[in-house]
Amino acid sequence: MNEQVHKISIHPNPFSEVCEISSDKLIHSISIFDVSGEKMHAFKNVNSLVFKLDLRKLSNGIYFAKVVSKNSTTEHKLIIQK
């Protein structure tokens, strides 16, 4: 199996309103889920290596970002602290 490593950086994390997701591969979409798995937000057609994620409407807590690029999907823990 030829699996490529997808490098994602999220900063700052924890954050209060906005964080930046950067990738070494073009990001197609980002979905945000709460700890119970409910989709809270979806950003489609991102088509960028860097994306500012504005989650100021969400409450404090732990969330997960599902980042989709051409050949990979990765999940990352996000912590919102206001």
ZIWO-V129385 format. One record per backbone hydrogen bond with DSSP energy under -1.0 kcal/mol. NH is the residue of the N-H (numbers start at 0). CO is the residue of the C=O. E is the energy in kcal/mol with one decimal. If there is no record, write none. Layout:
<<NH,CO,E> <NH,CO,E>>
//
This chain:
<<8,21,-2.9> <10,19,-2.0> <14,78,-2.3> <18,52,-2.0> <19,10,-2.8> <20,50,-3.0> <21,8,-2.8> <22,48,-2.4> <23,6,-1.6> <26,47,-2.9> <27,67,-3.3> <28,67,-1.6> <29,42,-2.3> <30,65,-2.1> <31,40,-3.1> <32,63,-2.7> <33,37,-2.2> <36,33,-1.9> <39,31,-3.4> <40,31,-1.4> <42,29,-3.4> <45,27,-2.5> <46,26,-1.0> <47,26,-1.2> <50,20,-2.5> <52,18,-3.4> <54,16,-3.0> <57,54,-1.8> <60,79,-2.1> <62,77,-2.8> <63,32,-2.7> <64,75,-3.2> <65,30,-3.0> <66,73,-3.0> <67,28,-2.8> <68,71,-2.9> <73,66,-2.4> <75,64,-2.1> <77,62,-3.3> <79,60,-2.9> <80,14,-2.7>>
//
